[in-house]
Amino acid sequence: MKITFLGTGTSQGIPVIGSHHPVCLSTDKKDKRLRSSILVEIAETVLVIDCGPDFRAQMLRENPSHLDAILFTHEHSDHTAGLDDIRPFYFKQEGDFQLYGHQRVFESLKQRYGYIFETENKYPGAPTVALNSIENNKQFTIGAATITPINVCHGGLQVFGFRIKDFVYLTDVKTITDAEIVKLKNTKVLVVNALRIREHHSHFTLSEALALIEKVQPESAYLTHISHELGFYEEVQKTLPKNVFLAYDTLTLNL
């Protein structure tokens, strides 16, 4: 299984438009972060978790030959605003494009992308999608990937994380119950959000992310959904435990 970090930034990305913060002015490529998303390749199955507003640029950069499905963690724009750019995959591939997410997410997408979901007089240039509802505690399979949903909270909003084999991807987490932490048992690689050092109402801080990592005890952990306030990549990395790493755009893991 191969994991590629398509983006590792928070909702505004880094650099933030118009910002003069030192991290936003950094020339280090690892300090430049598109909106958070990953590409998962397992055997012949190719999946993306979340397609934010940078989805087109991310797909052009990685150039996958096909895309079997997109899994949505939740409905916020930094995780869904690239939906229209599935069109090249839809036109190239046979059948409806497969989307997986909470039913609530689909209702949100229908409001924002009504032309995709129309059934009468549909514009011929719009993609047609198949909606696959994810249920908590119910595994599902896409091609060669067996996926376990993990239920977490992003402030007051339910969000799905996902486990595939010994790899777990969690983003936009603020709280997670002990019952869901059980699903992380024996995880080899854990990816989790760490927005910044100071408190945030709906995201893990660095210390909160490290506390979860300490509880789960994965072989290695990667931090994502990072804001410029966390600091420079090179400086922050030096402060982390030996098995914890700041993820960065284009980083690949072969598991």
N, C-alpha and C positions, 0 to 999 in steps of 0.2 A: 504494500500500500504506500502510495506517495501522497504527501500533503504539501500543498503550496499556499503560502500566505499571500493572498491577492491584495489585501490591505490590512493594516494594523492600527489605523487611526480612529479617533473618536468622530462624532457626528459632523464636525466642521472640517475634518482632515487637518493635516499639518503640511505646509504652513497654513494658518488661518488667514483668510483674505484680509488684507489691510493691517495685519498685526506686525508690530516691531519687537515682539518678544524675541529674546536671543535664540531660542530653539527654532522659532519660525524663520529666522535669518540664517540658520546653520547651512553650511555647504556639504555636510555629511549626508550621503544618500540614505543612511539608516535613520535619519531624523525627518525624512519626508515620507508621510504616511497617508495613503488613500483610505477610504472608508472600509471598515472591517468586513472581511469575507475570506473564505478559504476554498481551494479547489482540492477535491478528493478523487484520486485515481486508484481503483482497486480492480485488478484484472482488466477487463475491457470496459468496466463501468466508470463513468465520469460524472461527478456530482459537484455542485456548487452550494455552499451554505451561505445564504443571503446575497442579494444583488442590489447594492446601493447605487448611488448616482455615478460612481466611477466604474461601473460594470463593463461598459464598452471598452474603456482604456485597458482594463485588466484583462479582458478576453483577447484584445489585440496583442497585448504583451505576451501572454502565455500561449495563445493560438492553439487551443485544444481542437482536435479533429471533429469532435461531436460533444454534445452535452445531454446526458440522459435525464437530468432533473435538477430543479432548484429546491432546496429546503429552506424554509423561512423560520428564523428564530422568533420574530415578532414583526409587527406592522410598521414600525417607525421608518421614516423616509430614508435614513442612512442605511437601512437594511433592505429596502424594497424599491427605491426610486429608479432603478435600472431595468425595471420589468419590460419596458418596450423594446429593449435591445436584445431580447431573446429572438427577435424576428429572423436574423440570419440562420440561426440553428433550426427554427421552425420550418423555414423555406427549404432548407437542405435535407432535413430528416423527414421520415414518414410518420404520419399520425400526429395527434395532439401533443403539445409540449406539456410535460409532467411537472406539476407544482405540488409541493408537500408543505403543510402548515396547519396551524390551528384554524378551525372554521371561522373564528373571529377575524383572523388575518385576511381570509378570503373576502369576507364582507367588506373590510376596509379597502381592499384592492378593487372590488367591484365599484365602489364609489369614486375612486380616483382614476380608474382605467376602464370606464364604462364601455368604450368602443371595443375592448378585447373580449368582453363578456356578452356582447349583444348576440342575440340568436336570430333576429330578423333584420334584413337589409344591412348585413354586416359589411363593413368596408373590406374589400378583398386584400388590402395590404396589412391587415391586422392579423396577429397570430391567433390560433385557437389553442386553448389550454384545457388540460384535465386537472381537476382539483381533487387532491387526495388528503383527506382530513387525518391529522395525527391525533391519536388519543394517548393520554398519559398512561404509563404502565403497559402499553401494548407495542411490542416490537413490530417492525415492518421491514420488508426487503425490497431493495431496488437493485436488480441485476445481481452482482456478486456481493453487494453490501447488505449486511444485516444491521439494522440501526435500532438502538434503544433510546427513546426520548427521555430527557431529564427535565423535570419541572422545577423552575426557579422563579424568583420574583425580581423585577426591575422596578424598585419602588413598589407601587401598587399594581403593576402590570405583570401578568403571567408571561413568561418567556420559556421557550424550549431550548435546552442544550441537547447535544447528541453524542452518543457513544457508538463507535464503530470498532469492533474488535477491542484492542487495548488502548484505543485513542479516544479522548474525550475533549469536546469543544464546548466551552461555556462563554457566553458573552452577555454583556448588559445585566450582570448579576449583582444584586444587593443582598439578597437573603436566599438561603437554601436550607431545607429541612433535613433533619437527620435521616428520614426515610429516603430522601433522594440521594443523600451522600452515600448511602449503602450501594447505590448503582455505580459508584465510582471505585468500588473495591477492586484492588489489583490492577488499577490503571497504570499503564507504563508511561504514557505521555498525556499530560493534562494541560490544556490551553484554557486560560481564564483571564477575564478583563481586569485591568488595574489602571484606572483612569488617571489618578494623581495622588499626591501625598495627603492633602487636606481633605476633610470630610466632604462627601457628596450624597445627596438624598437618594439617588437611585443606582449608583455604581459602586463597586468595590473600590476602596482606596488601595494603595500599595500594601499597607499593613494587613488589610482584610483579605486581600488575595493571598498573601504569604501565609496567613493563618489557615486558610482553606488548604493550601498546598501541604502545610505541616500536618494537617489532620488526615489528608488522603494518602500522603506518602508515595507519590508516583516516582518512577525512576528519574523522570525529568519533567519540568514544567516550563511553559512559555507564556509570557504576559502579552496581552493584546488589548485593543480598544483603548489606546493610550492617547492622552492629551499632551500638548506642549508643556503643560505645567508639571508633568512628571520629571522633565529635565532632559539633558542630552543623553543619547544612547550610550556613548562611551563612558560617561560619568556614572550613570545609573547602574549599568551592568557590573561595574566594579563593586557595588555595594550589596549585590544579591548573593544568596546562598549558592554553593557550587553547582547545584543541579537545577537552578532557576535561571532562565534567560529571557531577555527582552526579545520578542519576535520583531521582525522587520519585514517590509514588503519584499517579495520575491524569495524569502527564505523557504527552503524545501526540506522536508523530513522524509526519509525512506524508512519505513517501519516493517 
